[in-house]
Amino acid sequence: MNSTKSSSAAEAAKNIIPYTYGLTGVDIPLDDSLTYILWSSMGLLFLVILCVRLGQMTNAHLRHLLNLSTSSIQQSYWSEDRTSIWPSLKKQVFYAPLWKKRHNREIQLSRAMNVGTLPSRLHTVLLLMYLLSNTIYCLVLDYSQPKAKSIAEFRGRTGHLAIVNMLPLVILAGRNSPLIPLLRISFDTYNLFHRWIGRVVAAEGFAHTLAWAWNEYDAAGMKGISKHLHESPFLAYGLLGTVALVIIMLQAPSIIRHAFYESFLHIHQVLAIATIIGVKVHCKIGVLPGESYIDWVIALWVLERSARLFRIIYRNISMRRFSKVTVEALPGKDVEACRVSIELVRPWNYRPGTHTYLHLPTVSFWMNHPFSIAWSDERQTPYLTAQLEKLPSTKTDVELAMSELPTRTSTTISLIIAKRTGMTATLFNKARASPNGILTTYGFVEGPYGGIDRLHSYGTVILFAAGVGITHQIGHVRDLLQGQRAGTVATQKVVLCWSVKNTETLEWIRPWMDEILQMSNRKQVLKVLLFVTQPRSAREVVSRSETVQMFPGRCNPAVLLGKELPNRVGATVVTVCGPGAFADEVRGAVRGVVGDGATVDFIEESFTW
C-alpha cells in the first residue's frame, strides 16, 4: 500500500516538474494579446490627454494674441464661461480632491511621521482602472486544465506583465521625459503614477516568484527549492530581481521616504539597478520573450541618466571653473533660511516657475533636492586672464584692463532654502558659522525643470504663496510686469498674496521685491497682499500703500477671491505654491467659484515625492 502511494506521489511530482521552469504551460499568444491591450489603453489615454492639452493651448494662444494691447473692456468676452460643460469638468474632475478638501495636505501620525497625501479624484480613477486591468490580465487563465499548468500560466503572465510595466515605470521616473512638456503634466504627477506602477510591478514580480515556488514545492519540496536556487543561475538572478523589488516596497512608504529621503533615494537607485540586472540576466538565460522589453528599459534608463549628466556638466563645468555658489544665512529666529546664489558657467534660459536640483558636495555628498528658482540675473562678465597679474594694483588700472577684456554672459540663479532637517540644516549651520554669515563654495545645478505653465494669456493673475512657496511666484510677477510694459502679454492685473509666519520672513526676497516695486508700471498692474500669521506686535503689520498691504492673521483664499473676481480683467488664473494644507484651501476656494460664470483656471505647484 505504502509503495503504491509513493509511486503515485512520484508520478504526480514527475508530471509537475515540466511546469516548474521555462515556457511550458505559459500561454504566450494570450500574453502578447494582453500586452497589446495594455499598451493600447495607455496609448488611448495619451491621445485623449494630448487632444485636451492641444485644445487648451490653442484657446490660450488665441486669447493671448487677441488680447495684446487691449483695454479691460475689450477682454470682457474672455472673462465669462461660454459653456457649462468645461467648468463642470474642472470643478468635479480636474480640480477635485478625492474627498471634500484634502489633497496635498499631508496625513501625519505625528510631527515626525508623515504617511503621504491623497491623490486627486481624476488620479484615483486612473489608478483604479490601471490596478483593476492588471489584476484582470493576471487572472485570465484556463482554469479547466491541471492545477500545475494553470499555475505555470499564472507564473508566465505575472512575470511578463511585470517586465512590460517596467517600461512606463522608467519613463515616468525621468526628469527629462518629453511627455512632461508635451502633455503639460508636472513631474509631481508623473512621480505619483511612478510610485503606483512600481507597486504593481513589485506585486506581479512577487506573484511570479510565488507561483514558481508553488509548483516547485509540489514537485520537490523545500529541499528541491533550495537546491535549484543554488544550482540554477536562471533562478538565482530571477530571485535577485524579486528580492530587490520587495526591499524597494519595504523602504518606499512615505513615512520612511520622507524621514530618510537622501538615504532612501540612493538605496532606491541601487535596488532599481539590481532589479534591472536580475531581470535582464534571468530573461537572457531563459530565452524569455520579455527580454526585448527589459532592453528598452535599460536603454531608456541610460538615456535619461546620460541627459541628466550632460545637463550637469554643461551648466556647471568649463575649462576654467565650476559653478560658484554663495550661501547667505538670513536673519530669523522662528523661521531660518538661506539665500543661495549660483553663478553658472554657461547661460541659462530661465522661465518663471522652473525648479532645479542642487548638488553641494562640500555640504552633503549625496544631496539631490529640488528647489524653485526664485530669481535669475544675466550680466556681461569679463574673462579673467593672466594679463591682470601683470597690472599695477591701482583700482583704475584694473578697471581699465577689465573693460578691455572679452566678455561672456554670466547667469546667476537664486534660491531660498528653508532650514529643516538633514542637508538643509547642515547648509544653514555652515553658512551661519561662516564670516559675515556667507559661505562660498562650488556646486552643481541640474535643470531647469518645470515651467510648463504660461500665464501670458490671462488678463488677471492671482498668485498665492505661503512660506518658501514665494520662490515659485515672484518670478511670475517680474515676468508679467515686464511683458505688460512691453505689450507682449494680455495680463493687466496681478495680485500676489503671500502668507508668512513673521515679518522677518519678508527679508528673504527683499532685494528682488525692491526691484519689482521700482518698475514703472507696478502701481497700475500689481497688488501685493501680505498676511503675517504670528506678528510680534501690531506695529509690525502696517500697510505702506494701497498696492502693498499687510494684514495680521491667516489668509482666507475664498474671501480674497470674492473681492478680486468682480473686478477681474479677462480670463483669470489662480496659482498656488505652499504647504499642502494652504494649497488645499486655495483649491477649495477656486472650486467654489468655478462654474459661477467667471472663467477661472487653477494651477498648483507641489513637490510631494
Number of C-alpha atoms within 10 A of each C-alpha: 6 7 8 9 10 11 12 12 14 14 12 13 18 14 13 21 17 18 23 23 17 14 18 15 21 19 18 16 9 15 21 15 11 20 18 12 14 19 15 12 14 14 12 12 13 13 13 12 16 16 13 12 16 15 12 11 14 12 12 18 14 11 21 19 14 14 24 18 17 14 14 18 10 13 21 14 14 18 22 17 18 13 10 11 10 14 23 15 14 17 20 16 16 16 22 22 23 18 11 9 19 22 23 23 18 18 17 13 10 8 6 10 15 18 17 19 17 17 20 20 18 15 19 14 14 14 17 11 12 18 15 12 15 20 14 11 19 22 13 14 17 14 12 8 11 11 13 23 24 20 25 27 29 25 30 26 27 27 23 24 24 25 23 22 21 23 19 16 23 20 19 23 19 22 21 20 16 11 18 19 16 13 17 18 16 21 24 18 17 19 19 18 21 21 18 15 23 22 19 21 25 23 17 25 27 22 20 25 19 14 23 22 18 17 25 25 19 19 24 18 14 13 11 15 19 13 11 16 16 11 10 12 15 20 21 17 22 24 20 19 26 25 20 21 24 20 14 22 16 10 16 19 14 19 18 16 19 19 15 14 19 18 14 16 17 14 15 20 12 12 20 17 16 19 22 22 18 22 25 25 20 23 20 15 14 16 12 15 15 19 21 14 17 22 14 15 23 18 11 17 19 12 14 19 14 12 15 17 12 13 17 19 16 15 21 22 17 13 6 8 11 18 20 17 22 20 25 23 27 22 16 14 10 9 16 19 24 26 21 21 21 24 23 25 23 17 16 18 9 20 20 26 23 21 23 20 18 19 20 18 13 10 16 15 10 14 20 19 14 16 20 29 27 27 23 20 12 14 12 11 15 16 11 14 10 7 11 15 10 7 11 10 10 8 8 10 13 15 11 10 14 18 12 9 15 12 14 14 15 17 20 21 20 21 25 24 22 20 18 13 11 14 19 19 17 15 25 27 17 17 22 19 12 15 8 10 17 20 19 15 16 17 22 23 23 22 21 20 22 23 18 17 18 13 22 24 25 28 29 27 29 24 23 26 25 22 19 25 23 25 28 29 27 22 22 23 23 20 15 24 24 18 16 21 16 10 14 17 23 29 29 24 25 26 20 22 24 25 27 26 19 22 18 17 22 15 14 25 18 11 9 16 15 10 10 19 16 10 13 12 14 20 14 12 19 22 19 18 21 25 24 24 16 13 18 11 9 9 7 14 18 12 13 9 11 11 17 16 16 22 18 20 15 15 23 13 19 17 10 15 18 13 11 14 18 9 11 23 26 30 26 25 20 21 23 27 27 24 19 20 15 22 26 21 20 26 26 20 20 22 23 14 18 22 21 13 14 20 22 25 19 18 14 18 21 19 17 17 15
